[in-house]
Amino acid sequence: MARKVVITGLGATTPIGGDVPTMWRNALKGVSGARTLEDDWVARYELPVTFACRASNKPDEVLTRVEAKRMDPSTQFAVVASREAWKDSGIEEIDHDRLAVAFATGIGGVWTLLDAWDTLREKGPRRVLPMTVPMLMPNGPSAAVSMDLGARAGAHTPVSACASGTEAIAMGVDLIRAGKADVVMTGGAEAAIHAMPIAAFSAMQALSKRNDDPEHASRPYDLDRDGFVMGEGAGALVLEAEEHALARGARIYAELAGSGVTADAYHITAPDPEGLGATRALKAAMFDARAQAVDVVHVNAHATSTPVGDKPEYTALKAALGNQVDNVSVSATKSQTGHLLGASGAVESVMTALAVYERKAPLTINLDNQDPEIPLDVVTSARDLPSGDIVALNNSFGFGGHNAVVVFRNA
């Protein structure tokens, strides 16, 4: 029998809250994190999109000046979220050789990379900072978290676009089940609200262009959805072998019961229109968790608010859950936080763990005219989840055809 994996610590820094209690309180109220950008480069480059979901709290409210100076913003977010999760877990003594990290990003240190390029062009090679490479490398967040915690059982960095954070959580489960670690700090971080990524996503027609109404721009499942809204931040979860958690009397939020990771092998950006890869990930995760469709009561959906992205996820949910899909409370929390890219699955997993723990589903906002081709039971007002044994899913899908699903069960 595989070791049971449980969640004992949660951390987050997001556009709707700089810590978990604030984020969760706002998620249950339906608060939008979208705002008009005030950076001078918006006008300088005449960007077609002038808003995003900035993190509500700056990392330097937690980090020292020296720490912040040696980290890309993505790493700063990762350390902030992981410190909160570690404190929340209550772990005081641990064998550091049995502590691992699996912390993801979708893009990595893009601010550091582009700032260094500007410095090189404008001031020459001698002015490029010596810390540039450690700050821009995608494994920077994972490395920084491992050093911060003294985690010596491995520091892993899944990079699979918008599925990255969820894939890191799946990796954490595998590490504990395989006996390679007793505790794993997992999660994802992203800081890509910068002129170049905004211009590039805009060129793909991926971003909403509701510049005059940012708070209502992210509208998953709505007939008038026109693209996603960029977000930034990090989410972190402490995963622990159940026997390890019970031995120290830990509070357990939920069991991380299973995972499924697949690839579409279809297109570099577009999802398989039939949702076949997503369906396989859902079925694999449920099989891994020994969960039946009838057990599933809640889904935190990927639901980015893009015209082509939302429907295949419904197709996959219908294929995996059958008629039970009609009885599932579906939350599309990117409507509030925006799309945190490689951090999205981690932040949404924090919300899913809390949904199971507190028996409450976070809200979907801006759904005024639901697409009739996506007839899900979407949570748009306060809703309790059922009592008894329940299962919840968190879905993440990314460019490159990456699909990752994790399954939560009440503890």
C-alpha positions as CSV (number, residue, x, y, z in Angstrom):
1,M,0.0,0.0,0.0
2,A,1.4,3.4,-1.0
3,R,2.1,5.9,1.7
4,K,-0.7,8.4,2.3
5,V,0.2,12.0,1.6
6,V,-1.4,14.8,3.5
7,I,-1.3,18.7,3.4
8,T,-0.2,20.3,6.7
9,G,0.9,23.8,5.6
10,L,-0.4,26.4,3.2
11,G,1.1,29.7,1.9
12,A,0.3,32.2,-0.8
13,T,0.9,35.7,-2.0
14,T,-1.6,36.7,-4.7
15,P,-3.5,39.6,-6.3
16,I,-6.3,39.1,-3.9
17,G,-4.2,38.7,-0.7
18,G,-0.6,38.6,0.5
19,D,-1.2,35.7,2.8
20,V,-3.6,32.7,2.9
21,P,-6.2,34.1,5.3
22,T,-6.6,37.3,3.3
23,M,-6.7,35.5,0.0
24,W,-9.2,33.0,1.2
25,R,-11.5,35.6,2.7
26,N,-11.5,37.5,-0.6
27,A,-12.0,34.4,-2.6
28,L,-15.2,33.6,-0.7
29,K,-16.4,37.2,-1.2
30,G,-15.5,37.5,-4.9
31,V,-12.9,40.2,-5.1
32,S,-11.1,41.1,-8.3
33,G,-7.4,41.7,-8.3
34,A,-7.3,43.3,-11.7
35,R,-6.1,46.9,-12.0
36,T,-4.8,49.4,-14.5
37,L,-1.0,49.2,-14.7
38,E,0.8,52.4,-13.6
39,D,4.2,51.5,-15.0
40,D,5.7,54.0,-17.4
41,W,6.5,51.3,-19.9
42,V,2.8,50.8,-20.7
43,A,2.7,54.1,-22.5
44,R,6.3,54.0,-23.7
45,Y,5.7,50.8,-25.7
46,E,2.0,51.6,-26.5
47,L,0.9,48.2,-25.2
48,P,-2.4,47.0,-26.4
49,V,-3.3,45.7,-22.9
50,T,-2.9,48.2,-20.0
51,F,-4.0,46.2,-17.0
52,A,-3.1,43.0,-15.0
53,C,-3.5,41.4,-11.6
54,R,-0.5,42.6,-9.6
55,A,0.3,40.9,-6.3
56,S,-1.5,42.8,-3.5
57,N,1.6,42.9,-1.3
58,K,5.2,43.5,-2.2
59,P,7.7,40.8,-1.2
60,D,9.9,43.3,0.6
61,E,7.2,43.4,3.3
62,V,8.5,40.0,4.3
63,L,12.0,39.8,2.9
64,T,15.0,41.8,4.0
65,R,16.5,44.3,1.6
66,V,19.5,42.1,1.1
67,E,17.4,39.0,0.4
68,A,15.2,40.8,-2.1
69,K,18.1,42.3,-4.0
70,R,19.6,38.9,-4.7
71,M,16.3,37.4,-6.0
72,D,14.2,37.8,-9.1
73,P,10.6,38.7,-8.3
74,S,9.5,35.2,-9.1
75,T,11.9,33.8,-6.4
76,Q,10.9,36.5,-4.0
77,F,7.2,35.3,-4.3
78,A,8.3,31.7,-3.8
79,V,10.2,32.4,-0.6
80,V,7.4,34.5,0.8
81,A,4.7,31.8,0.2
82,S,6.9,28.9,1.3
83,R,7.8,30.7,4.6
84,E,4.1,31.1,5.3
85,A,3.4,27.5,4.5
86,W,6.3,26.3,6.6
87,K,5.2,28.3,9.6
88,D,1.6,27.1,9.1
89,S,2.7,23.5,9.1
90,G,4.1,23.8,12.7
91,I,7.2,21.7,11.9
92,E,9.9,22.5,14.4
93,E,12.2,19.5,14.1
94,I,13.0,17.6,11.0
95,D,15.6,15.4,9.4
96,H,16.7,17.7,6.6
97,D,18.0,14.8,4.6
98,R,14.3,13.7,4.4
99,L,13.0,17.2,3.3
100,A,12.6,17.9,-0.4
101,V,11.4,20.8,-2.5
102,A,9.4,20.7,-5.8
103,F,8.7,24.3,-6.7
104,A,7.7,25.2,-10.3
105,T,7.6,28.2,-12.6
106,G,6.3,28.6,-16.1
107,I,8.7,31.3,-17.3
108,G,11.3,32.0,-14.6
109,G,13.3,35.1,-14.0
110,V,12.1,37.1,-17.0
111,W,12.5,40.5,-15.2
112,T,16.1,39.7,-14.4
113,L,16.8,38.5,-18.0
114,L,15.3,41.5,-19.7
115,D,16.7,44.0,-17.3
116,A,20.2,42.5,-17.8
117,W,19.7,42.8,-21.6
118,D,18.8,46.5,-21.2
119,T,21.9,47.0,-19.1
120,L,24.1,45.2,-21.6
121,R,22.9,47.3,-24.5
122,E,22.9,50.6,-22.7
123,K,25.9,50.4,-20.3
124,G,28.0,47.5,-21.6
125,P,29.0,44.1,-20.2
126,R,30.9,45.3,-17.2
127,R,27.6,46.7,-15.7
128,V,25.7,43.3,-15.9
129,L,25.2,42.1,-12.4
130,P,27.2,39.0,-11.3
131,M,24.1,37.5,-9.8
132,T,22.2,37.6,-13.1
133,V,22.4,33.9,-14.0
134,P,21.4,32.6,-10.6
135,M,18.5,35.1,-10.6
136,L,17.1,34.4,-14.0
137,M,17.4,30.6,-14.1
138,P,14.1,28.8,-13.8
139,N,15.3,26.7,-10.9
140,G,16.0,29.9,-8.9
141,P,12.8,29.7,-6.8
142,S,13.2,26.0,-6.0
143,A,16.9,26.5,-5.1
144,A,16.1,29.5,-2.9
145,V,13.4,27.7,-1.1
146,S,15.6,24.6,-0.5
147,M,18.3,26.8,0.9
148,D,15.9,28.7,3.1
149,L,14.5,25.5,4.6
150,G,17.7,23.4,4.5
151,A,16.0,20.9,2.3
152,R,18.6,18.3,1.2
153,A,16.5,15.5,-0.3
154,G,16.3,17.3,-3.6
155,A,15.2,20.6,-5.1
156,H,13.1,20.0,-8.3
157,T,11.7,22.4,-10.8
158,P,8.9,21.3,-13.2
159,V,8.6,23.7,-16.0
160,S,5.4,22.9,-18.0
161,A,3.8,26.3,-18.7
162,C,0.5,26.8,-16.9
163,A,0.5,23.3,-15.6
164,S,3.8,23.8,-13.7
165,G,2.5,24.4,-10.2
166,T,0.1,21.4,-10.3
167,E,2.8,19.2,-11.8
168,A,5.1,20.2,-8.9
169,I,2.5,19.1,-6.4
170,A,2.1,15.8,-8.3
171,M,5.9,15.4,-8.1
172,G,5.8,16.0,-4.4
173,V,3.3,13.2,-3.9
174,D,5.5,10.8,-5.9
175,L,8.6,11.7,-3.9
176,I,6.9,10.8,-0.6
177,R,5.2,7.7,-1.9
178,A,8.6,6.5,-3.3
179,G,10.2,6.9,0.1
180,K,12.6,9.6,-1.1
181,A,11.3,12.2,1.4
182,D,9.0,12.5,4.4
183,V,8.1,16.1,3.8
184,V,8.0,18.1,0.5
185,M,7.6,21.9,0.1
186,T,5.7,22.2,-3.2
187,G,4.2,25.0,-5.2
188,G,4.7,27.5,-8.0
189,A,5.8,31.1,-8.5
190,E,5.5,33.6,-11.4
191,A,6.4,37.2,-11.9
192,A,5.9,38.0,-15.6
193,I,3.9,41.2,-15.6
194,H,6.4,43.0,-17.8
195,A,6.1,44.8,-21.2
196,M,7.6,41.9,-23.3
197,P,5.4,39.1,-22.0
198,I,2.3,41.3,-22.2
199,A,3.2,42.3,-25.8
200,A,3.8,38.6,-26.7
201,F,0.6,37.3,-25.2
202,S,-1.3,40.1,-26.8
203,A,0.2,39.2,-30.2
204,M,-1.2,35.7,-29.7
205,Q,-4.7,37.2,-29.0
206,A,-4.5,35.5,-25.6
207,L,-5.2,38.5,-23.4
208,S,-8.4,40.3,-22.7
209,K,-8.4,43.8,-24.1
210,R,-11.0,45.3,-21.7
211,N,-8.7,48.2,-20.8
212,D,-11.7,50.3,-19.8
213,D,-13.0,47.7,-17.3
214,P,-10.2,45.6,-15.8
215,E,-12.1,44.2,-12.8
216,H,-14.6,42.6,-15.2
217,A,-12.2,41.4,-17.8
218,S,-11.5,37.9,-16.6
219,R,-14.8,36.1,-17.2
220,P,-14.5,32.3,-17.5
221,Y,-17.5,30.6,-19.2
222,D,-19.1,33.8,-20.2
223,L,-20.2,34.3,-23.8
224,D,-18.3,37.6,-23.9
225,R,-14.9,36.2,-22.6
226,D,-12.1,37.5,-24.8
227,G,-8.9,36.3,-23.1
228,F,-7.1,35.9,-19.8
229,V,-5.7,38.5,-17.5
230,M,-2.1,38.3,-16.4
231,G,-1.5,37.6,-12.7
232,E,1.6,37.1,-10.5
233,G,2.4,35.6,-7.1
234,A,3.0,32.2,-5.6
235,G,1.3,29.4,-3.8
236,A,3.0,26.8,-1.5
237,L,1.8,23.6,0.1
238,V,3.6,21.4,2.7
239,L,3.1,17.8,1.8
240,E,3.8,15.2,4.4
241,A,3.7,11.4,4.8
242,E,0.6,10.8,6.9
243,E,2.5,8.8,9.5
244,H,5.0,11.6,9.9
245,A,2.3,14.2,10.3
246,L,0.3,12.1,12.8
247,A,3.5,11.4,14.9
248,R,3.9,15.0,15.6
249,G,0.2,15.8,16.0
250,A,-0.1,18.0,13.0
251,R,-3.2,19.7,11.8
252,I,-4.2,18.1,8.4
253,Y,-6.1,20.2,5.8
254,A,-6.7,17.3,3.4
255,E,-5.3,14.2,1.9
256,L,-3.5,14.7,-1.4
257,A,-5.0,11.5,-2.7
258,G,-3.8,11.2,-6.3
259,S,-2.5,12.9,-9.5
260,G,-2.5,12.5,-13.2
261,V,-0.1,14.1,-15.7
262,T,-0.5,13.6,-19.5
263,A,0.4,15.4,-22.7
264,D,-1.9,16.2,-25.7
265,A,0.8,15.8,-28.3
266,Y,-1.5,18.0,-30.4
267,H,-0.5,21.7,-30.7
268,I,2.1,24.0,-29.1
269,T,-0.6,26.4,-27.8
270,A,-4.1,25.2,-28.6
271,P,-5.7,22.5,-26.4
272,D,-7.0,19.4,-28.0
273,P,-10.5,20.5,-28.9
274,E,-11.9,17.1,-27.8
275,G,-10.1,17.4,-24.4
276,L,-8.6,13.9,-24.8
277,G,-5.4,14.6,-23.0
278,A,-7.2,16.4,-20.2
279,T,-9.6,13.5,-20.0
280,R,-6.8,11.0,-19.6
281,A,-5.2,13.2,-16.9
282,L,-8.6,13.4,-15.0
283,K,-9.1,9.6,-15.2
284,A,-5.6,8.8,-14.2
285,A,-5.8,11.1,-11.2
286,M,-9.0,9.6,-10.0
287,F,-7.7,6.1,-10.5
288,D,-4.6,7.0,-8.6
289,A,-6.8,8.3,-5.8
290,R,-9.2,5.3,-5.9
291,A,-12.0,7.9,-6.4
292,Q,-15.2,7.3,-8.2
293,A,-17.0,10.0,-10.2
294,V,-19.8,10.0,-7.6
295,D,-17.3,11.1,-4.9
296,V,-16.3,14.3,-6.7
297,V,-18.2,17.3,-5.4
298,H,-16.0,20.2,-6.3
299,V,-13.6,21.3,-9.1
300,N,-11.3,24.3,-9.1
301,A,-11.1,24.5,-12.9
302,H,-8.3,25.8,-15.1
303,A,-10.9,28.1,-16.8
304,T,-8.6,30.9,-18.1
305,S,-11.4,32.9,-19.8
306,T,-10.1,32.3,-23.3
307,P,-12.7,31.7,-26.1
308,V,-11.0,28.4,-27.2
309,G,-9.7,27.2,-23.8
310,D,-12.7,26.9,-21.6
311,K,-14.9,24.5,-23.6
312,P,-12.4,21.5,-23.9
313,E,-12.1,21.4,-20.2
314,Y,-15.9,21.0,-19.9
315,T,-15.7,18.2,-22.5
316,A,-13.0,16.5,-20.5
317,L,-14.9,16.8,-17.2
318,K,-18.0,15.4,-18.9
319,A,-16.0,12.5,-20.3
320,A,-14.3,11.7,-16.9
321,L,-17.3,12.3,-14.6
322,G,-20.3,11.4,-16.8
323,N,-23.6,12.7,-15.4
324,Q,-22.0,13.4,-12.1
325,V,-20.5,16.5,-13.7
326,D,-24.0,18.1,-13.2
327,N,-23.7,17.7,-9.4
328,V,-20.2,19.2,-9.1
329,S,-19.6,22.8,-7.7
330,V,-17.2,24.4,-10.2
331,S,-15.1,27.4,-9.2
332,A,-13.1,29.4,-11.8
333,T,-11.0,31.5,-9.5
334,K,-8.9,33.0,-12.2
335,S,-11.9,35.4,-12.6
336,Q,-10.6,36.9,-9.3
337,T,-6.8,36.4,-9.3
338,G,-6.1,36.5,-13.0
339,H,-3.9,33.8,-14.6
340,L,-0.7,33.3,-12.6
341,L,0.8,31.1,-15.3
342,G,3.2,28.6,-13.6
343,A,1.9,29.6,-10.2
344,S,-1.8,29.2,-11.0
345,G,-2.1,25.5,-10.2
346,A,-0.3,26.0,-6.8
347,V,-2.5,28.9,-5.8
348,E,-5.6,27.1,-6.9
349,S,-4.5,24.0,-5.0
350,V,-4.2,26.0,-1.8
351,M,-7.8,27.1,-2.5
352,T,-9.0,23.6,-3.2
353,A,-7.4,22.3,0.0
354,L,-9.2,25.0,2.0
355,A,-12.4,24.3,0.1
356,V,-12.2,20.7,1.3
357,Y,-11.1,21.6,4.8
358,E,-13.7,24.3,5.4
359,R,-16.4,22.8,3.1
360,K,-16.8,26.1,1.2
361,A,-16.4,26.8,-2.5
362,P,-14.6,30.0,-3.7
363,L,-16.5,32.2,-6.1
364,T,-16.5,32.7,-9.8
365,I,-17.1,36.4,-10.7
366,N,-18.1,38.2,-13.9
367,L,-20.3,35.3,-15.2
368,D,-23.2,37.3,-16.6
369,N,-24.2,35.2,-19.6
370,Q,-23.0,31.6,-19.3
371,D,-22.0,29.9,-22.6
372,P,-24.7,27.3,-23.2
373,E,-22.0,25.0,-24.6
374,I,-20.5,24.9,-21.1
375,P,-23.4,23.9,-18.9
376,L,-21.4,23.5,-15.6
377,D,-22.8,24.3,-12.2
378,V,-20.6,27.3,-11.6
379,V,-20.3,28.8,-8.1
380,T,-21.3,32.4,-8.3
381,S,-22.6,33.0,-4.8
382,A,-21.7,31.6,-1.3
383,R,-22.0,27.9,-1.3
384,D,-21.2,25.1,1.2
385,L,-19.8,21.8,0.1
386,P,-21.5,18.6,1.4
387,S,-20.6,16.9,4.7
388,G,-19.1,13.4,4.9
389,D,-16.4,12.0,2.7
390,I,-15.8,14.2,-0.3
391,V,-13.3,14.5,-3.2
392,A,-12.2,17.7,-5.0
393,L,-10.1,18.2,-8.1
394,N,-7.8,20.9,-9.3
395,N,-7.1,21.1,-13.0
396,S,-4.2,22.8,-14.8
397,F,-3.4,22.8,-18.6
398,G,-0.5,24.5,-20.3
399,F,1.0,25.5,-23.6
400,G,2.8,22.5,-25.1
401,G,-0.1,20.3,-24.3
402,H,0.7,19.8,-20.7
403,N,-2.2,18.4,-18.5
404,A,-2.0,18.0,-14.7
405,V,-4.7,17.1,-12.2
406,V,-4.5,16.6,-8.5
407,V,-7.1,15.0,-6.2
408,F,-8.0,16.2,-2.7
409,R,-9.9,14.1,-0.1
410,N,-11.1,15.2,3.3
411,A,-8.8,14.0,6.0
